[in-house]
Amino acid sequence: MRRRKLKLRSALEGFAEKRGISTRLLILFIVLFGVSVTLAPPTQHYFAQRAQISALEADVDSNRKKLEEARAELQRWRDPEYIKSQARDRLHFVLPGERQYIILGINNQVDDGTSTAAPINQDFPLGVPWYSRVISSITSVGVGAPTP
């Protein structure tokens, strides 16, 4: 055992003398290299986990914002006036004594390229209340179909 240490020491001293550095400095470099090799994987895992934590925190923040928006929407739907306004806008409801006017021909073009839903039948004019469209779709079923 003693001989191995002497051989290692003499080899290091020989290497150090050839390079022009001291033996202590060479041993210091070897120790620092060993420490850096030992600490490299844990530090890499630490930074990877920190990045993952940051991504998850950003995800939580975006989900929190969506939750607040949903709560605000729920609060709006609890207001009877908001419900009335939505019924008037979306379903074309009118209050008793009011008269509804629907203007046709403003924008009859349908963009089929961006929609993934089923295509709208072009025989039904746009801008007509939903209930009129439902009645006309029911009455037009089977019209023009060949009978066997």
C-alpha positions in Angstrom: 0.0 0.0 0.0 2.8 2.3 0.9 4.5 1.6 -2.4 1.3 2.6 -4.3 1.2 6.0 -2.5 4.8 6.6 -3.2 4.4 5.6 -6.9 1.3 7.9 -7.2 3.1 10.8 -5.4 6.2 10.4 -7.6 4.0 10.2 -10.7 2.2 13.4 -9.7 5.5 15.2 -8.9 6.9 14.1 -12.2 3.8 15.4 -14.1 3.9 18.6 -12.1 7.6 19.2 -12.8 7.1 18.7 -16.5 4.2 21.2 -16.6 5.9 23.7 -14.3 3.2 23.7 -11.5 3.4 22.7 -7.9 2.2 19.4 -6.6 -0.3 21.1 -4.3 -1.8 23.0 -7.1 -2.2 19.9 -9.1 -3.9 18.1 -6.2 -6.2 21.1 -5.7 -7.3 20.9 -9.3 -8.0 17.2 -9.0 -10.1 17.8 -5.9 -12.0 20.6 -7.5 -12.7 18.5 -10.6 -14.0 15.7 -8.4 -16.2 18.1 -6.5 -17.6 19.6 -9.6 -18.3 16.2 -11.1 -20.0 15.1 -7.9 -22.2 18.3 -7.7 -23.1 18.7 -11.4 -26.1 16.3 -11.5 -27.8 17.6 -8.3 -27.5 21.2 -9.5 -28.9 20.2 -12.9 -31.9 18.5 -11.2 -32.4 21.6 -9.0 -32.6 24.0 -11.9 -34.8 21.6 -13.9 -37.2 21.4 -10.9 -37.2 25.1 -10.4 -38.2 25.6 -14.1 -40.9 23.0 -13.6 -42.2 24.8 -10.5 -42.2 28.1 -12.4 -44.2 26.6 -15.2 -46.7 25.1 -12.7 -47.1 28.4 -10.9 -47.8 30.1 -14.2 -50.4 27.5 -14.9 -52.0 28.0 -11.5 -52.1 31.7 -12.1 -53.8 31.3 -15.5 -56.3 28.9 -14.0 -57.0 31.3 -11.2 -57.7 34.1 -13.7 -60.1 31.8 -15.6 -61.8 31.0 -12.3 -62.3 34.7 -11.6 -63.7 35.3 -15.0 -66.1 32.4 -14.6 -67.2 33.7 -11.2 -67.8 37.2 -12.7 -69.8 35.5 -15.5 -71.9 33.7 -12.9 -72.5 36.9 -11.0 -73.7 38.5 -14.2 -76.1 35.6 -14.9 -77.6 36.0 -11.4 -78.8 39.5 -12.3 -82.3 39.4 -13.9 -81.7 42.5 -16.0 -78.7 40.7 -17.6 -80.8 37.7 -18.3 -83.4 39.8 -20.0 -80.8 41.6 -22.1 -79.3 38.3 -23.2 -82.7 36.8 -24.1 -83.4 39.9 -26.2 -80.0 39.8 -27.9 -79.6 36.1 -28.4 -83.1 34.7 -28.7 -84.8 37.9 -30.1 -87.4 38.0 -27.3 -89.5 41.1 -27.0 -91.5 42.4 -24.0 -95.3 42.7 -24.3 -96.2 45.8 -26.2 -92.9 46.1 -28.0 -92.4 45.6 -31.7 -89.4 43.8 -33.1 -87.8 44.7 -36.4 -85.3 42.5 -38.1 -83.2 44.0 -40.9 -82.4 41.5 -43.7 -79.6 41.6 -46.2 -76.9 43.2 -44.2 -74.4 40.3 -44.1 -75.7 37.2 -45.8 -72.2 35.7 -46.4 -71.2 32.7 -44.2 -67.5 32.0 -43.8 -67.4 28.2 -44.1 -63.6 28.0 -44.0 -63.2 28.8 -40.3 -66.1 26.9 -38.9 -65.7 23.3 -37.8 -69.4 22.8 -37.1 -71.9 21.5 -39.6 -72.6 23.9 -42.5 -75.7 26.1 -42.2 -78.4 25.5 -44.8 -78.2 28.5 -47.2 -82.0 28.3 -47.9 -82.7 29.9 -44.5 -82.0 33.6 -44.4 -79.7 34.8 -41.7 -81.0 37.4 -39.2 -84.2 35.5 -38.7 -85.1 34.6 -35.1 -84.1 31.1 -34.1 -87.7 29.9 -33.7 -88.5 30.9 -37.3 -85.5 29.0 -38.5 -86.5 25.9 -36.5 -90.1 26.0 -37.9 -88.8 26.4 -41.5 -86.3 23.6 -41.1 -89.1 21.3 -39.9 -91.5 22.2 -42.7 -88.8 21.9 -45.3 -87.8 18.3 -44.4 -88.7 16.0 -47.2 -89.5 18.7 -49.6 -88.0 17.8 -53.0 -86.9 14.4 -51.9 -87.8 11.6 -54.4 -90.4 9.2 -53.3 -89.7 5.5 -53.9 
